[in-house]
Amino acid sequence: MGLIVGLTGSMGSGKTTAAGLFKELGARIIDADAICRELVLPHQPAWEDIVRGFGKTILKEDHTIDRAKLAGIVFNDKNQKGLLENILHPKVIEEEMRLCAQIFESDPQSIIVIDAALLIESGNYEKVDKVIVVTCDRESLIRRAMERSSLTREEAGLRIQSQMPQEEKVKKADYVLPNDGTRENLQTGVEKIYTELKLST
């Protein structure tokens, strides 16, 4: 039987880069953020719940959700963040499990890696076989978050601060994957973990 592996890390940790490296080795990747983007398309169930919860001011002219505006609301208000997560998490997890079942049906020995920033916060870590947490020093987290999302240093710091601390995530990890060095260092770490995962299938 195959494995479902949850891959997570703070914003800017490099977990998506790590997911790409696992894919190169043969893992099947499920991208929680991509699922999320699908679920919030106009008139999808999550879209309707979000508009009901946050109002039509978060919509662009074409009725798509203004992700930057919504992020600005939820990152500054824990209650609003909780509201959004309560809408999205169950729907995202349900779709992830549906995709896992589909993959196992065609290839029962698959190693499936779910790339999910909120794997632990959503409770989804309890549904996977193994948890990998990508870690990184705070300065690198901020720098990468600024580069990736065109945020100011202050904005990046606030978003990282609003997330579960790395040390809390690590408590739930079966594997810790440090990403403080080069891409080659990260690749070596990924290869080591993937070898162990293959041995346990």
Secondary structure as UniProt FT lines:
FT   STRAND          3..9
FT   TURN            11..12
FT   HELIX           15..25
FT   STRAND          28..31
FT   HELIX           32..39
FT   TURN            42..43
FT   HELIX           45..54
FT   HELIX           56..58
FT   TURN            61..62
FT   HELIX           67..74
FT   TURN            75..76
FT   HELIX           78..106
FT   TURN            108..109
FT   STRAND          111..115
FT   TURN            117..123
FT   HELIX           124..127
FT   STRAND          130..135
FT   HELIX           138..149
FT   HELIX           153..162
FT   HELIX           166..170
FT   TURN            171..172
FT   STRAND          175..178
FT   HELIX           183..199
//
